[in-house]
Amino acid sequence: MTSQTFLPIIPQATRIDSCKMAAVLGRVFVYGGKGALGAACVSHFKAKNWWVGSIDIKSNDLADANILVKNEDTWLEQEKSVLTEVGKALDGHKADAVICVAGGWAGGNAASEEFVKNCDLMWRQTVWSSTIAAAIAAKYLKEGGLVSLPGANAAAGPTPGMIGYGIAKAAVHQLTKSLAGENSGLPANCLAVAILPITLDTPMNRKWMPKADVSTWTPLEFIADLFLKWTRGEDRPKNGSLVSLVTKNGQTELVLV
């Protein structure tokens, strides 16, 4: 049996107004900043007086800067565009964190008529965004900064009913460990980590699973505050960690996989 390390539960926080650019505590980019989790992260960091840039296919009005990704662009075109716009937004500064929470879900086994189609979709939504986030971190992150990527607890094992999702998330797990390795291209002393949720407490999950036990779902505010603490250098796990989020009875524990 694999050993598990438990980290402390982190309380949620409330929102306050942000201040001017010169007075901000730091700079963070949220890749997927318009999605449910991404928007929670943007709001939470803004409430704590951080400058926040959002990278997504749609703008987040709370963000200090919005970098829009075109779905029709190739992987390389997206990378070039995003890196250019991130540099403009930072205007000579460095980022304290690059937090990627972009992605999606699609089911299907190998016999599904849309098997390869769904695999392609999952790769685009998850792996493209994660690798571009890694490229941002390599170029624009401060020494000792944070890059967090979106893994999945399910992808720590076989996912026969959602193979495309599983292989994309497993690739993110591997990318995380590679970024933590020597000569990965990241600045010195950076933390590369992936969160591995089981089920997030989002409006869409509540809509499609109205009878589910939501006490086992991880609150978005918990994750946003977790990112804030790691960005501050508090309670950080080991570099390259895959951190599973296990919620029971409304309480979330962090389990290193």
C-alpha positions as CSV (number, residue, x, y, z in Angstrom):
1,M,0.0,0.0,0.0
2,T,1.3,3.5,-0.9
3,S,2.1,5.7,2.1
4,Q,0.1,8.9,2.4
5,T,1.1,12.2,3.9
6,F,-1.6,14.4,5.3
7,L,-1.3,18.2,5.2
8,P,-3.3,20.6,7.3
9,I,-6.8,21.9,6.4
10,I,-6.8,25.5,5.3
11,P,-9.6,27.9,6.2
12,Q,-11.5,29.9,3.6
13,A,-11.2,33.7,3.3
14,T,-13.5,36.6,2.3
15,R,-13.2,39.2,-0.4
16,I,-12.0,42.8,-0.1
17,D,-11.3,45.4,-2.7
18,S,-7.9,45.5,-4.5
19,C,-5.5,48.4,-4.5
20,K,-3.4,50.1,-7.2
21,M,-0.8,48.2,-9.1
22,A,2.1,49.7,-7.2
23,A,0.7,48.4,-3.9
24,V,-0.2,44.9,-4.9
25,L,1.4,42.0,-2.9
26,G,2.4,40.1,-6.1
27,R,1.3,39.0,-9.5
28,V,-0.4,35.8,-10.5
29,F,-1.7,34.3,-13.7
30,V,-4.7,32.0,-13.7
31,Y,-4.9,29.8,-16.9
32,G,-8.6,29.0,-17.2
33,G,-9.6,32.2,-15.2
34,K,-13.2,32.3,-16.5
35,G,-14.2,28.7,-15.5
36,A,-15.7,27.9,-12.1
37,L,-12.5,27.1,-10.3
38,G,-10.5,29.7,-12.2
39,A,-13.0,32.5,-11.4
40,A,-12.9,31.5,-7.8
41,C,-9.1,31.8,-7.9
42,V,-9.2,35.2,-9.6
43,S,-11.7,36.5,-7.0
44,H,-9.8,35.2,-4.1
45,F,-6.4,36.6,-5.1
46,K,-8.0,39.9,-5.9
47,A,-9.6,40.0,-2.5
48,K,-6.1,39.6,-1.0
49,N,-4.7,42.5,-3.0
50,W,-2.8,40.6,-5.7
51,W,-2.6,41.6,-9.3
52,V,-4.2,38.8,-11.4
53,G,-4.1,38.0,-15.0
54,S,-6.6,35.6,-16.6
55,I,-5.9,33.4,-19.6
56,D,-9.0,31.9,-21.2
57,I,-11.2,31.9,-24.2
58,K,-13.4,34.5,-22.5
59,S,-12.6,37.5,-20.3
60,N,-13.0,37.7,-16.6
61,D,-14.1,41.2,-15.6
62,L,-12.4,41.0,-12.2
63,A,-9.0,40.3,-13.6
64,D,-6.4,43.1,-14.1
65,A,-5.4,41.7,-17.5
66,N,-7.2,39.3,-19.8
67,I,-5.3,37.2,-22.4
68,L,-7.7,35.5,-24.8
69,V,-6.9,32.1,-26.4
70,K,-8.4,31.2,-29.8
71,N,-9.7,27.7,-30.0
72,E,-9.0,27.6,-33.7
73,D,-5.3,28.3,-33.2
74,T,-2.8,25.5,-33.2
75,W,-0.9,24.5,-30.1
76,L,2.2,26.5,-31.3
77,E,0.1,29.5,-32.2
78,Q,-1.6,29.5,-28.8
79,E,1.8,29.3,-27.1
80,K,3.3,32.2,-29.2
81,S,0.3,34.4,-28.6
82,V,0.0,33.7,-24.9
83,L,3.7,34.2,-24.1
84,T,3.7,37.5,-26.0
85,E,0.7,38.8,-24.2
86,V,1.9,37.7,-20.8
87,G,5.1,39.6,-21.4
88,K,3.2,42.7,-22.3
89,A,0.9,42.4,-19.2
90,L,3.8,41.9,-16.8
91,D,5.6,44.9,-18.3
92,G,9.0,43.9,-17.1
93,H,7.9,42.3,-13.8
94,K,8.0,38.7,-12.9
95,A,5.0,36.5,-11.8
96,D,4.8,34.9,-8.3
97,A,2.6,32.1,-9.6
98,V,1.2,30.5,-12.7
99,I,-1.9,28.5,-11.8
100,C,-3.4,26.4,-14.5
101,V,-7.0,25.1,-13.8
102,A,-8.1,24.8,-17.4
103,G,-9.5,21.6,-18.7
104,G,-12.8,19.7,-19.2
105,W,-14.3,16.2,-19.1
106,A,-15.3,13.6,-21.7
107,G,-16.2,10.0,-21.2
108,G,-15.9,7.0,-23.5
109,N,-14.0,3.7,-23.7
110,A,-12.0,2.4,-26.6
111,A,-15.2,1.1,-28.3
112,S,-16.9,4.4,-28.3
113,E,-17.6,6.0,-31.7
114,E,-16.2,9.2,-30.3
115,F,-13.2,7.6,-28.6
116,V,-10.4,9.4,-30.6
117,K,-12.4,12.6,-30.9
118,N,-12.8,12.8,-27.1
119,C,-9.1,11.9,-26.6
120,D,-8.2,14.8,-28.9
121,L,-10.5,17.2,-27.1
122,M,-9.1,16.2,-23.7
123,W,-5.5,16.6,-25.0
124,R,-6.3,20.1,-26.3
125,Q,-8.2,21.3,-23.2
126,T,-5.8,19.9,-20.6
127,V,-2.3,19.2,-22.1
128,W,-2.1,22.2,-24.3
129,S,-3.0,24.6,-21.5
130,S,-0.7,22.8,-19.0
131,T,2.3,22.9,-21.3
132,I,1.8,26.5,-22.2
133,A,1.4,27.3,-18.5
134,A,4.8,25.6,-18.0
135,A,6.3,27.7,-20.7
136,I,5.0,30.8,-19.0
137,A,6.5,29.7,-15.7
138,A,9.9,29.0,-17.3
139,K,10.0,32.5,-18.9
140,Y,8.2,34.7,-16.5
141,L,8.2,33.1,-13.0
142,K,10.2,34.5,-10.1
143,E,12.8,32.4,-8.4
144,G,11.0,30.4,-5.8
145,G,7.6,30.9,-7.6
146,L,4.8,28.5,-8.0
147,V,3.4,26.6,-11.0
148,S,0.4,24.5,-10.3
149,L,-1.2,22.2,-12.9
150,P,-4.6,20.4,-13.1
151,G,-4.3,16.7,-12.4
152,A,-7.0,14.3,-11.4
153,N,-7.3,11.7,-8.6
154,A,-8.9,9.2,-11.1
155,A,-5.9,9.4,-13.4
156,A,-3.7,7.9,-10.7
157,G,-5.1,4.6,-11.8
158,P,-7.0,3.2,-14.9
159,T,-9.9,5.1,-16.3
160,P,-11.5,2.7,-18.8
161,G,-14.8,4.6,-19.0
162,M,-13.1,7.9,-19.7
163,I,-9.8,7.0,-21.4
164,G,-9.3,10.4,-23.1
165,Y,-9.6,12.2,-19.8
166,G,-7.4,9.7,-18.0
167,I,-4.5,9.9,-20.5
168,A,-4.6,13.7,-20.6
169,K,-4.5,14.0,-16.8
170,A,-1.8,11.3,-16.5
171,A,0.3,13.4,-18.9
172,V,-0.1,16.4,-16.6
173,H,1.1,14.3,-13.7
174,Q,4.2,13.4,-15.7
175,L,4.7,17.0,-16.7
176,T,4.5,18.1,-13.1
177,K,7.2,15.6,-12.0
178,S,9.4,16.6,-14.9
179,L,9.1,20.3,-14.1
180,A,10.3,19.5,-10.6
181,G,13.4,17.7,-11.9
182,E,16.9,19.1,-12.4
183,N,17.4,21.2,-15.5
184,S,13.6,21.4,-16.2
185,G,13.9,25.1,-17.3
186,L,12.1,26.6,-14.3
187,P,13.8,29.3,-12.3
188,A,15.6,28.3,-9.1
189,N,13.7,27.0,-6.1
190,C,10.3,27.0,-7.8
191,L,7.6,24.7,-6.8
192,A,5.9,22.6,-9.4
193,V,2.8,20.8,-8.1
194,A,-0.5,19.3,-9.4
195,I,-3.8,19.1,-7.6
196,L,-5.8,15.9,-8.0
197,P,-9.4,16.6,-7.2
198,I,-12.1,14.0,-6.9
199,T,-15.2,16.1,-7.4
200,L,-15.4,19.9,-7.3
201,D,-18.4,21.7,-5.8
202,T,-19.3,23.7,-9.0
203,P,-22.7,24.9,-10.2
204,M,-22.6,22.5,-13.2
205,N,-21.8,19.5,-11.0
206,R,-24.7,20.5,-8.7
207,K,-27.0,20.8,-11.8
208,W,-26.1,17.5,-13.3
209,M,-25.8,15.5,-10.1
210,P,-28.6,16.9,-7.9
211,K,-28.8,13.9,-5.7
212,A,-25.1,13.5,-5.0
213,D,-23.6,13.8,-1.5
214,V,-22.0,17.3,-1.8
215,S,-20.3,16.8,1.6
216,T,-17.7,14.8,-0.4
217,W,-17.2,17.6,-2.9
218,T,-14.3,20.0,-2.6
219,P,-15.2,23.7,-2.3
220,L,-13.7,26.0,-4.8
221,E,-12.8,28.5,-2.1
222,F,-10.7,25.9,-0.3
223,I,-8.6,25.3,-3.4
224,A,-8.3,29.1,-4.1
225,D,-7.0,29.6,-0.6
226,L,-4.6,26.7,-0.9
227,F,-3.1,28.3,-4.0
228,L,-2.8,31.6,-2.1
229,K,-0.9,29.9,0.7
230,W,1.5,28.1,-1.6
231,T,2.1,31.3,-3.5
232,R,3.0,32.9,-0.2
233,G,5.4,30.1,0.5
234,E,3.3,28.6,3.3
235,D,2.7,24.9,3.9
236,R,4.2,23.9,0.6
237,P,4.4,20.2,-0.3
238,K,7.5,18.7,-1.8
239,N,8.5,19.8,-5.3
240,G,6.8,17.6,-7.9
241,S,4.0,16.5,-5.6
242,L,0.7,15.2,-6.8
243,V,-1.8,16.4,-4.2
244,S,-5.1,14.6,-4.0
245,L,-8.0,16.6,-2.5
246,V,-10.0,14.2,-0.3
247,T,-13.2,15.7,1.1
248,K,-15.4,13.9,3.7
249,N,-18.2,15.5,5.8
250,G,-17.3,18.9,4.4
251,Q,-13.7,18.7,5.5
252,T,-10.8,18.4,3.0
253,E,-7.5,16.7,3.5
254,L,-4.5,17.0,1.2
255,V,-3.0,13.5,0.4
256,L,0.3,13.2,-1.4
257,V,-0.1,10.5,-3.9
